[in-house]
Amino acid sequence: MNGGKGNMADLFGKMMEMQQKMSEAQENLASKSVTAEAGGGMVKVTANGAQRVTAIEIEREVVDPDDLELLEDLIISGVNKALDEASEMAKQEMQKSAGGLLPPGMDLSQLGL
């Protein structure tokens, strides 16, 4: 009955290996970034794979003291697009990291990824 213990040890080893790879991938995500545009490039927002906004660029022409609502809307739109793109990038990177260790067809969204 030693075969059962070996399988459990193999499973535990694979789980530890997957946890290590996922941790490394999460650390690497902070160094990767995406940039999204709103208003035809009037506002550009950069976010990293750790879901943090790292930069916002605003073209001078969009800064109108009489129409701050437009600027606010463009910033919100740009931030949301950048975070969506960063989230998708993170999901893809995490799937690449864990892909070889997971059974075929396993969906990482079940794990919150």
ZAMARGU-4260 file (C-alpha; in steps of 0.2 Angstrom, whole numbers, plus 5000, padded with zeros to 4 digits):
<rodrens>
0) 5000/5000/5000 | 5015/5011/4998 | 5009/5017/4981 | 4996/5028/4989 | 5009/5037/4999
5) 5019/5040/4984 | 5005/5048/4974 | 5001/5059/4989 | 5019/5065/4990 | 5020/5068/4971
10) 5004/5078/4972 | 5010/5088/4987 | 5027/5091/4977 | 5017/5097/4962 | 5006/5109/4973
15) 5022/5116/4981 | 5030/5118/4964 | 5014/5127/4957 | 5013/5138/4972 | 5031/5143/4969
20) 5029/5147/4951 | 5013/5157/4954 | 5022/5167/4967 | 5036/5171/4955 | 5024/5176/4942
25) 5015/5188/4953 | 5031/5196/4958 | 5036/5198/4939 | 5019/5205/4935 | 5023/5221/4945
30) 5037/5224/4932 | 5025/5222/4917 | 5013/5236/4912 | 5000/5241/4899 | 4994/5258/4893
35) 4977/5262/4889 | 4970/5278/4880 | 4954/5288/4882 | 4948/5302/4871 | 4958/5297/4856
40) 4974/5298/4866 | 4970/5314/4876 | 4972/5304/4892 | 4984/5289/4893 | 4984/5278/4909
45) 4998/5265/4913 | 4995/5251/4925 | 5005/5236/4930 | 5001/5218/4932 | 4999/5221/4951
50) 4983/5231/4947 | 4992/5248/4951 | 4991/5264/4941 | 5009/5269/4938 | 5006/5284/4927
55) 4993/5296/4919 | 4997/5307/4905 | 4985/5321/4900 | 4986/5332/4884 | 4985/5350/4887
60) 4971/5353/4876 | 4959/5342/4887 | 4962/5353/4902 | 4948/5366/4901 | 4943/5374/4918
65) 4926/5376/4911 | 4923/5358/4907 | 4931/5348/4921 | 4918/5335/4919 | 4925/5329/4902
70) 4943/5328/4910 | 4936/5318/4925 | 4926/5306/4913 | 4942/5303/4902 | 4952/5299/4917
75) 4940/5287/4924 | 4938/5279/4907 | 4957/5278/4905 | 4960/5270/4922 | 4946/5257/4920
80) 4953/5252/4903 | 4971/5251/4909 | 4965/5241/4924 | 4955/5229/4913 | 4970/5227/4902
85) 4982/5224/4917 | 4970/5211/4924 | 4969/5202/4907 | 4988/5202/4906 | 4990/5196/4924
90) 4978/5182/4920 | 4987/5176/4905 | 5004/5177/4913 | 4997/5167/4928 | 4990/5154/4916
95) 5007/5152/4907 | 5016/5150/4924 | 5004/5136/4930 | 4999/5129/4913 | 5012/5115/4913
100) 5007/5110/4931 | 4988/5109/4929 | 4977/5096/4921 | 4972/5100/4903 | 4957/5111/4903
105) 4957/5117/4921 | 4950/5134/4922 | 4961/5146/4933 | 4946/5157/4936 | 4940/5144/4948
110) 4955/5149/4959 | 4952/5168/4957 | 4964/5170/4942
</rodrens>
